[in-house]
Amino acid sequence: MKITKVLLLISLISLKTVFAQEVMENNFSFPTLEGPYMGQKPPGMVAEPFAPGIISKGGWEVEGVFAPGMKEFYFTTSRGEPFRPTVIGFRQENNVWKKYTEFRRRGEMAFSPDGLRMHMAKGYKDRTSEGWSERKSLGPSFEEILIMRLTVSSKETYVFDEVGMPNGDGVIRYSRLIDGEREAPRAFGKEINTGRMNAHPFIAPDESYLIWDGEREEGFGDSDLYISFKQKDATWGPAINMGDKINSAYWDAYASVTPDGKYILFNRGMDDENDNIDIYWVDAKIIETLRPH
């Protein structure tokens, strides 16, 4: 019994040492940030970098999301070699934002509207009193689909993409919860799945609109952000390019609306090779300027 306890103690010490070395090697340090939105001045109707020089630097910083309640912020980064996508999580306590977690990315993150579930591609974690549960599978209907990002509405409708390789088309699908049963995934129609590289969908909590990115002939360059509004007959309206206040000649992708409904966060490539990607944000009022009346 004593030998077993000693071996267990040695194992725990070794694991802590390895974890500490990984944290030191990553060297993710941040200044003191106070106030709403990670202490950042909110943007206007033209997109601008989010937390420049703090979060958005001269490297690979992507997938910025606030959790419901606006007291947690997460983003993914990889600095140095080898390439290791790492999720950094901040939590606001007494008006001060502090980094509280760091873990390897296993799928692009999104939250359920109630904030109790963290979705990561075909897996998820549930919030617990200690933090987050172990990663769980969505089930066999999703295992064979190469999902990058999955978002969910208040009605528990899943909306998700599929890696568009090798031809680059990409397919965005949905799966509703009907009478407590999860339906088999179904592809959206041509309003959404037209052009190339359709990916990274965001479904509004009330399902009134869908934002995603893709490449179309009328675009501004690389991948652009598009929006479609749900019609009165529950069909989806035509794809609307979100315009030059958001889209650029480079890669614009992975949009999400903050849980308070006020801002859109998204990724923007800063060069042709996407070696430098930053997180941008813009006032979500732009959605209403695009809504057909």
C-alpha positions as CSV (number, residue, x, y, z in Angstrom):
1,M,0.0,0.0,0.0
2,K,2.8,2.4,0.9
3,I,4.7,1.6,-2.3
4,T,1.5,2.3,-4.3
5,K,1.0,5.7,-2.6
6,V,4.7,6.6,-3.3
7,L,4.4,5.7,-7.0
8,L,1.2,7.7,-7.3
9,L,2.8,10.7,-5.7
10,I,5.8,10.5,-8.0
11,S,3.4,10.3,-11.0
12,L,1.5,13.4,-9.9
13,I,4.7,15.4,-9.4
14,S,5.9,14.3,-12.9
15,L,2.6,15.4,-14.5
16,K,2.8,18.8,-12.7
17,T,6.4,19.3,-13.8
18,V,5.5,18.5,-17.5
19,F,2.5,20.9,-17.4
20,A,4.7,23.6,-15.8
21,Q,7.3,23.2,-18.5
22,E,4.7,23.4,-21.3
23,V,3.3,26.6,-19.8
24,M,6.8,28.2,-19.5
25,E,7.6,27.1,-23.1
26,N,4.4,28.7,-24.4
27,N,5.1,31.9,-22.4
28,F,1.6,33.2,-22.7
29,S,1.6,36.3,-20.5
30,F,-0.8,39.2,-20.5
31,P,-1.0,42.7,-18.9
32,T,-3.7,43.6,-16.4
33,L,-7.0,44.2,-18.2
34,E,-10.0,45.8,-16.5
35,G,-13.6,46.6,-17.5
36,P,-16.0,45.1,-20.0
37,Y,-14.9,43.4,-23.2
38,M,-11.4,42.6,-21.8
39,G,-10.9,46.3,-21.1
40,Q,-11.2,47.2,-24.8
41,K,-12.9,50.3,-26.3
42,P,-15.8,49.0,-28.4
43,P,-15.6,49.4,-32.2
44,G,-17.9,51.3,-34.5
45,M,-19.4,50.2,-37.8
46,V,-15.9,49.6,-39.4
47,A,-14.1,46.5,-38.2
48,E,-10.9,47.0,-36.2
49,P,-8.4,44.7,-34.4
50,F,-9.5,43.3,-31.0
51,A,-7.1,44.1,-28.2
52,P,-4.2,45.0,-30.5
53,G,-0.8,44.2,-29.2
54,I,-2.4,42.1,-26.4
55,I,-4.5,39.5,-28.0
56,S,-4.1,40.3,-31.7
57,K,-0.3,40.3,-32.4
58,G,1.9,39.6,-35.3
59,G,1.2,35.9,-35.3
60,W,-1.7,33.4,-35.3
61,E,-4.5,34.5,-33.0
62,V,-8.0,33.2,-33.9
63,E,-11.4,32.1,-32.8
64,G,-12.2,34.8,-30.2
65,V,-15.4,34.1,-28.3
66,F,-17.1,35.5,-25.1
67,A,-19.0,33.0,-23.0
68,P,-22.7,33.9,-22.1
69,G,-22.6,36.2,-19.2
70,M,-19.7,38.1,-20.7
71,K,-17.4,37.1,-17.8
72,E,-15.2,34.7,-19.8
73,F,-13.2,35.2,-23.0
74,Y,-11.4,32.5,-25.0
75,F,-9.2,32.6,-28.0
76,T,-6.8,30.2,-29.8
77,T,-3.1,30.9,-30.6
78,S,0.1,29.2,-31.4
79,R,3.4,31.0,-31.0
80,G,6.8,29.5,-31.9
81,E,7.6,26.0,-33.1
82,P,6.2,23.5,-33.3
83,F,2.7,24.6,-34.3
84,R,0.5,23.8,-31.3
85,P,-3.0,25.4,-31.4
86,T,-3.7,26.3,-27.7
87,V,-6.9,27.7,-26.2
88,I,-6.4,30.5,-23.7
89,G,-9.3,31.3,-21.3
90,F,-9.7,34.5,-19.3
91,R,-12.2,35.1,-16.5
92,Q,-13.3,38.5,-15.1
93,E,-13.2,38.7,-11.3
94,N,-13.7,42.0,-9.4
95,N,-13.6,43.8,-12.8
96,V,-10.1,42.4,-13.6
97,W,-9.5,39.8,-16.4
98,K,-7.1,37.1,-15.5
99,K,-6.0,34.1,-17.5
100,Y,-7.4,31.0,-15.7
101,T,-7.0,28.1,-18.2
102,E,-4.9,26.9,-21.1
103,F,-5.4,23.7,-23.0
104,R,-4.7,22.1,-26.4
105,R,-7.4,22.8,-29.0
106,R,-9.5,19.9,-30.1
107,G,-12.0,21.6,-32.4
108,E,-13.1,25.2,-32.8
109,M,-15.0,26.5,-29.7
110,A,-18.5,27.8,-29.4
111,F,-20.9,28.0,-26.4
112,S,-24.5,27.0,-26.0
113,P,-26.7,30.1,-25.4
114,D,-27.1,29.2,-21.8
115,G,-23.4,29.0,-21.3
116,L,-23.5,25.5,-19.8
117,R,-21.9,23.6,-22.7
118,M,-18.7,24.3,-24.6
119,H,-18.8,22.8,-28.1
120,M,-15.6,21.8,-29.8
121,A,-16.3,20.4,-33.3
122,K,-17.8,16.9,-32.8
123,G,-17.2,17.0,-29.1
124,Y,-18.3,19.0,-26.1
125,K,-17.7,19.7,-22.4
126,D,-20.3,20.5,-19.8
127,R,-19.8,23.2,-17.2
128,T,-19.3,21.8,-13.7
129,S,-18.8,23.3,-10.2
130,E,-15.0,22.8,-10.7
131,G,-14.8,24.0,-14.3
132,W,-15.5,21.8,-17.3
133,S,-16.2,18.1,-17.7
134,E,-14.1,15.7,-19.8
135,R,-14.7,16.0,-23.5
136,K,-17.7,13.9,-24.8
137,S,-18.8,12.8,-28.2
138,L,-21.9,14.2,-30.0
139,G,-22.7,10.7,-31.1
140,P,-22.3,8.4,-34.1
141,S,-24.3,10.6,-36.5
142,F,-21.5,13.2,-36.3
143,E,-18.4,11.0,-36.0
144,E,-17.7,10.5,-39.7
145,I,-18.1,14.3,-40.5
146,L,-14.9,16.3,-40.5
147,I,-16.4,19.2,-38.5
148,M,-14.4,22.3,-37.8
149,R,-17.0,24.4,-36.0
150,L,-20.5,23.7,-34.6
151,T,-22.8,26.3,-33.1
152,V,-26.2,25.8,-31.4
153,S,-29.4,27.8,-31.1
154,S,-31.6,28.1,-28.1
155,K,-33.9,25.5,-29.7
156,E,-30.8,23.2,-29.6
157,T,-30.4,23.1,-33.4
158,Y,-26.9,22.3,-34.4
159,V,-25.4,24.1,-37.3
160,F,-21.9,22.9,-38.5
161,D,-19.5,22.7,-41.4
162,E,-17.3,20.0,-43.0
163,V,-13.8,20.4,-44.0
164,G,-14.0,21.2,-47.8
165,M,-11.2,19.1,-49.0
166,P,-9.9,18.2,-51.6
167,N,-12.2,20.2,-53.8
168,G,-12.7,23.1,-51.4
169,D,-16.5,23.3,-51.7
170,G,-17.4,22.8,-48.1
171,V,-20.9,21.9,-46.8
172,I,-22.8,23.5,-44.0
173,R,-25.4,21.3,-42.3
174,Y,-28.0,21.4,-39.5
175,S,-29.6,19.0,-37.1
176,R,-32.7,19.8,-35.1
177,L,-33.9,18.4,-31.9
178,I,-37.5,17.2,-32.5
179,D,-39.6,15.9,-29.7
180,G,-36.4,15.1,-27.8
181,E,-34.8,13.2,-30.6
182,R,-31.8,14.4,-32.6
183,E,-32.5,14.2,-36.4
184,A,-29.8,13.1,-38.8
185,P,-27.7,15.9,-40.2
186,R,-29.1,17.6,-43.3
187,A,-27.4,20.0,-45.7
188,F,-28.7,23.6,-46.2
189,G,-29.8,24.6,-49.7
190,K,-28.1,26.5,-52.4
191,E,-28.6,29.8,-50.6
192,I,-25.9,28.7,-48.2
193,N,-24.0,26.0,-50.0
194,T,-22.9,27.8,-53.1
195,G,-19.4,28.7,-54.1
196,R,-16.3,27.3,-52.3
197,M,-15.0,26.9,-48.8
198,N,-18.3,27.4,-47.0
199,A,-17.4,27.0,-43.3
200,H,-17.5,28.2,-39.7
201,P,-21.2,28.9,-39.4
202,F,-22.8,30.9,-36.5
203,I,-26.5,30.4,-35.9
204,A,-28.3,33.2,-34.0
205,P,-29.7,32.0,-30.7
206,D,-33.3,32.7,-32.0
207,E,-32.4,31.2,-35.4
208,S,-33.3,34.5,-37.2
209,Y,-30.0,34.6,-39.1
210,L,-27.0,32.5,-40.1
211,I,-23.5,33.9,-40.6
212,W,-20.7,31.9,-42.3
213,D,-17.7,32.4,-44.6
214,G,-17.1,31.3,-48.1
215,E,-15.6,32.2,-51.5
216,R,-17.9,33.5,-54.3
217,E,-17.2,35.3,-57.5
218,E,-18.7,38.6,-56.2
219,G,-16.5,38.5,-53.1
220,F,-13.8,41.0,-52.1
221,G,-10.9,38.6,-52.4
222,D,-10.3,35.5,-50.3
223,S,-13.1,34.1,-48.1
224,D,-15.8,36.7,-47.1
225,L,-18.4,36.7,-44.4
226,Y,-22.0,36.2,-45.6
227,I,-25.4,36.4,-43.8
228,S,-28.8,34.8,-44.6
229,F,-32.0,35.7,-42.8
230,K,-34.7,33.3,-42.0
231,Q,-37.9,34.1,-43.9
232,K,-41.5,34.1,-42.5
233,D,-42.1,30.7,-44.2
234,A,-39.0,29.3,-42.3
235,T,-36.9,29.1,-45.5
236,W,-33.6,30.9,-45.7
237,G,-33.1,34.0,-47.8
238,P,-30.3,34.6,-50.3
239,A,-26.7,35.0,-49.1
240,I,-25.8,38.6,-48.5
241,N,-22.1,39.6,-48.5
242,M,-21.6,41.6,-45.3
243,G,-19.7,44.3,-47.2
244,D,-16.4,46.2,-47.1
245,K,-16.8,47.4,-43.5
246,I,-16.1,43.7,-42.5
247,N,-14.7,42.0,-45.5
248,S,-11.2,42.7,-47.0
249,A,-9.0,41.4,-49.8
250,Y,-7.7,38.7,-47.4
251,W,-9.3,35.8,-45.5
252,D,-12.3,36.9,-43.4
253,A,-13.9,34.1,-41.4
254,Y,-15.2,32.6,-38.2
255,A,-17.7,35.2,-37.1
256,S,-19.6,35.1,-33.9
257,V,-21.9,37.6,-32.2
258,T,-21.2,38.4,-28.6
259,P,-23.8,36.9,-26.2
260,D,-25.1,40.4,-25.3
261,G,-25.8,40.9,-29.1
262,K,-23.7,44.0,-29.4
263,Y,-20.6,43.0,-31.4
264,I,-19.3,40.6,-34.0
265,L,-15.9,39.0,-33.5
266,F,-14.2,37.3,-36.5
267,N,-10.8,36.3,-37.9
268,R,-8.9,38.3,-40.6
269,G,-5.8,37.1,-42.4
270,M,-3.2,39.9,-42.6
271,D,-1.3,38.5,-45.6
272,D,-1.8,36.2,-48.6
273,E,-0.4,33.1,-46.8
274,N,-2.4,33.6,-43.6
275,D,0.8,33.4,-41.5
276,N,-0.5,36.3,-39.6
277,I,-4.2,36.1,-38.5
278,D,-5.8,38.6,-36.1
279,I,-9.1,38.8,-34.3
280,Y,-11.3,41.7,-35.4
281,W,-14.6,43.1,-34.1
282,V,-17.3,45.4,-35.3
283,D,-20.6,46.8,-34.1
284,A,-23.4,44.2,-34.6
285,K,-25.8,46.9,-35.7
286,I,-24.4,46.2,-39.2
287,I,-26.6,43.1,-39.2
288,E,-29.7,45.3,-39.2
289,T,-28.4,47.4,-42.0
290,L,-28.3,44.2,-44.1
291,R,-31.6,42.8,-43.1
292,P,-34.1,43.0,-46.0
293,H,-37.2,45.2,-45.2
